[in-house]
């Protein structure tokens, strides 16, 4: 079992909601990440300010429906995807874990002592209707008024193209044709190109053992904790000759698959 612990400089709580402010040092950037939880709705919200090559990101996670959405004002886009329950437990565990904070001397996180996890996505389609989402999720997405895209996970063994700054730093296009062809008899392959669409969450994960006898009561034993940096990255979907290594080497790249 993974226990999710929020390390905070400040927290506010009431019967059903909590807000945590986590001091972060990522390389030369220093900022606070805000996390809010709502136990009734089983919802968690994040706000991460812009820093380094990460865009300002507002995220909501709906654990009842196993879906998350995040919006990036600089891109003027929102994205929805399946919620990775391995990386994120639930709002209840987040609230429960706050009690453990006072037993630690950790007051923040820094990139030098952090394990980074990557969530790599591609845009599969534009979202036309919000009817399948919860009321809170619809409110969140409506509040920005941006185009919304469905994200699909890129498999761990997928072919990722090298950074191609002259291509991806331009305003993102629906299509990047390069007027190239593969050699006769060579079949193009699917690869993915970086788009500079980065978001991130800073978390504190602990391995735990449940049902540990503590006096006359059953409890939870914390075995070890790790600072965890979860990075969301959105990629182009490209068709490339097998020897291509950069976006500019490919036949065509689509912002939406």
C-alpha positions, 0 to 999 in steps of 0.5 A: 500500500502507498500512503500519500503524505502532504508536507506543508508549510501551512494547512487549513481544514474543515470537516470535509476539505483541506488546503496544503501549501508545499514549499518546493525548490526545483533546481533554481526555482522556488515556489509553493504548490497548493493542494486542496482536498474534498472528502465528500466529492472525493476530489483533489485539486492542484495549483502549480505555478510556472517554473523552469520549463513547466507551465502554470497548471491547474489540475482536478482529480475525480477519484469517484470516476477515475478521471483527471483534468488539467488546464494551462492558461499559457496554452489556453488548453485543457486536457482530460485523462484517466487517473493513474491510481498507482501515482495518486491514491485518493482524497481520503488517504490524503487527509488521513496522512496529514496527521503524520506530518507532525511526526516528521521534520520535513518542511518542503521538497527539493529536486536533489532528493526527489524521485521523478515519475513521467506521465507521457500523453498524446492528444487523441481527440477534442472533447465535444461534450462534458455530459459524462463528467461529474458536476465539479469536473464540468464546473472546473472545465467550464471556468476556463473556457478553453478547448479540451482534449482527451489524452491517451497514455503513451506506452512505456516502450514507445519510440520518443523523438529527441527534442527538436527546439526549432520545431516544438518551440513554435506555436503548436500546429494541427499538422506539421508536414515535412514533405519527406518520404521513406525509402522504397519498401520501408514502412513508416512507424509511429513515434512521439515528439515533445511539445513543451507542454509540461505540468508537474505535481510534487508528492510525498509517498510512503510505503506502509504496512496496515493492520499493525498491532499498536497496543490494543488497536490496529494501525499503520506502520510507515516503512519509508518515504520518498519525495516524488515528482510526477511530470505530465508531458504532452507529445505530438503523434508522428509518422516517421521513417525508422531511421528518424530521430527528430520531429523535423526528420518525420513525414508528418506530425499531428498535434491531435492523433 
